[in-house]
């Protein structure tokens, strides 16, 4: 059985609260990722995704250089423990209407898992 930690990304992308959505989009573009965590005083307080920027900023004709990440972030961050079976992620994502989950270990965020990560080729037998 595949566990969450086997598919998660460990290198967390972060932006500081007070950053603009344009700055978050630049980080996403540079790292070829779809989300960044928002950090305040060393603590992750939210997550901003590509969809957030498109739907809440660009799609309503606002300027990404003027909108702060905390104005559009999702909070609190939805998480799943690293040792949980991957089969649980789809239900959690669907019930919370999200495509990104924080991966936690003893309550601390240690990674991120996106719906894209779930598309990695795996054998049905491994589920």
C-alpha positions in Angstrom: 0.0 0.0 0.0 1.4 3.4 -1.0 1.6 6.0 1.8 1.3 9.7 1.5 5.0 10.3 2.3 6.0 8.3 -0.8 4.4 10.8 -3.2 4.6 14.1 -1.3 7.0 16.9 -2.2 9.3 17.7 0.7 10.7 21.0 -0.6 8.0 23.4 0.6 7.5 26.7 -1.3 6.7 29.6 1.0 6.0 33.3 0.8 5.7 35.6 3.7 2.4 37.2 4.6 2.4 40.7 3.2 3.7 39.3 -0.2 1.6 40.1 -3.3 -0.1 37.5 -5.3 2.2 38.5 -8.1 5.2 37.4 -6.0 3.5 34.1 -5.2 2.8 33.5 -8.9 6.5 34.2 -9.7 7.6 31.6 -7.1 5.1 29.1 -8.6 6.4 29.8 -12.1 10.0 29.5 -11.2 9.6 26.2 -9.4 6.9 24.8 -11.8 4.5 24.2 -8.9 0.8 25.0 -8.3 0.8 26.3 -4.7 2.8 28.1 -2.1 2.3 28.2 1.7 1.9 31.5 3.4 4.1 32.0 6.4 3.8 34.5 9.2 6.4 34.6 12.0 7.8 31.2 11.0 4.4 29.5 11.1 2.4 28.4 8.0 -1.0 30.1 8.2 -2.4 29.4 4.7 -1.9 28.3 1.2 -2.3 30.1 -2.2 -2.8 28.1 -5.4 -2.8 28.9 -9.1 -6.6 28.6 -9.0 -6.8 31.1 -6.2 -4.9 33.6 -8.2 -6.9 33.0 -11.4 -10.3 33.0 -9.7 -9.9 35.6 -7.0 -7.6 38.0 -8.7 -7.1 37.8 -12.4 -10.6 36.5 -13.1 -12.2 39.5 -11.4 -9.9 42.0 -13.0 -7.8 42.8 -10.0 -4.1 43.5 -10.2 -1.8 40.7 -8.8 0.7 43.4 -7.8 -1.9 45.0 -5.5 -3.5 42.0 -3.8 -1.8 40.4 -0.8 -1.6 36.6 -0.4 -3.5 36.6 2.9 -6.4 38.2 1.1 -6.9 35.2 -1.1 -5.3 32.3 0.8 -7.1 29.3 2.1 -6.9 28.9 5.8 -6.5 26.8 7.8 -4.4 24.5 5.7 -6.0 21.1 5.3 -3.6 18.3 6.1 -3.1 14.6 6.1 -0.6 12.6 8.2 2.4 11.3 6.2 1.8 7.6 7.1 -1.8 7.5 5.9 -2.6 5.4 2.8 -2.8 7.4 -0.4 -6.3 6.1 -1.1 -7.5 8.5 1.7 -6.3 11.6 -0.1 -8.9 11.8 -2.9 -11.7 11.7 -0.4 -10.1 14.3 1.8 -9.5 16.6 -1.2 -13.0 16.1 -2.5 -14.7 16.7 0.9 -12.7 19.9 1.4 -12.8 21.0 -2.3 -9.1 21.3 -2.5 -6.4 20.0 -4.8 -3.5 20.5 -2.4 -2.9 18.9 1.0 -0.3 19.7 3.6 1.5 16.6 4.7 2.0 16.5 8.5 4.0 14.5 10.9 3.1 14.9 14.6 1.2 18.0 13.6 4.1 19.7 11.8 3.9 20.3 8.1 6.7 18.3 6.4 5.5 18.3 2.8 2.7 18.9 0.3 0.7 16.6 -1.9 -1.2 17.8 -5.0 -3.7 16.1 -7.2 -1.0 16.0 -9.8 1.2 13.9 -7.5 -1.6 11.3 -7.4 -1.4 10.9 -11.1 2.1 9.4 -11.0 2.0 6.0 -12.5 1.5 3.4 -9.8 0.3 -0.2 -10.0 -3.3 -0.8 -9.0 -2.0 -3.7 -6.9 -0.1 -1.2 -4.7 -3.3 0.5 -3.5 
